[in-house]
Amino acid sequence: MTTTPVRNVAACVTAVDPCSLVMLGTGQCLACTAIPGCGLCREGNRCLRGTAPGPMRTTCAAGSWVFSPLACF
């Protein structure tokens, strides 16, 4: 049996959730909501993958979810 080396390295790399890369601190709301598909749950100060109604894989208290940069103010 022979093996063929993988030529498409990108196919072997696990995609990183861009929301998880946001370093929360000053300006966290704008930094988080500026990334397409990310929103800020102010409860717990977490940048999460989601849509306008709320986060995808977890819950966020009513009134704590911010998906638009305009709602950061």
N, C-alpha and C positions, 0 to 999 in steps of 0.2 A: 504494500500500500504506500503510495506517495502522497505527500501533502503539498499544498500550494500556499506560498506565503500570502498573507493578507495585504492587499494593495490599497484598500480603502481604510485607512486608519480611523477616519472619522466615524465609520460604522461601528467601531469597537469602543468609542468613547461615550460614556453616559452623559446625556445632556444635563446641564446645570440649570436649575430654576433661577432665572434672572432676579426674581423678587427676593430670593434669599441672599443675594449679594449686596443688598442695600445696607449700608452701615447706618443704623438709626441713631439719631442725635439731633442736633440743631438742623432744622429744615427737613426733617425726615418725611413729612407728609409730601412735600413737593418732590423730593428725591424718589420716593416710592411710586407715587401716582404718575410720574413722568415716564415710567417704564410701561410700555403697552402690556395690558393683561395683569397689571399689579394694582393692588389697593392697600390702604393702611387700615388696620384694625386698631383704633386708638386704645381699646381695652387690651392691655398687654403690649402695646406699642410694637405691633408686628406687621411687616410688609409681606403680603400673601398674594398668591395667584388667585384671580377671581374675575368677576364681571360686575356690572353696575349693581345688580341686586345683592351681591355678597360674595364671600370667599368660596372657593371651589371645594376644598378638602377639610374644612373645619367650620366652626361657627364663630360669630362675632356678635356681641350684644347689640340690641337695637339702638340705632343712633350712633354707633361707634365706627361703622364702616364708611370709609372715604375712598371713592374710586376716581374722582375727577380732581385735577389740580385746583380748579376753581373753588372746590369745597374745602380746601385747606385753610381758608381764611375766615 
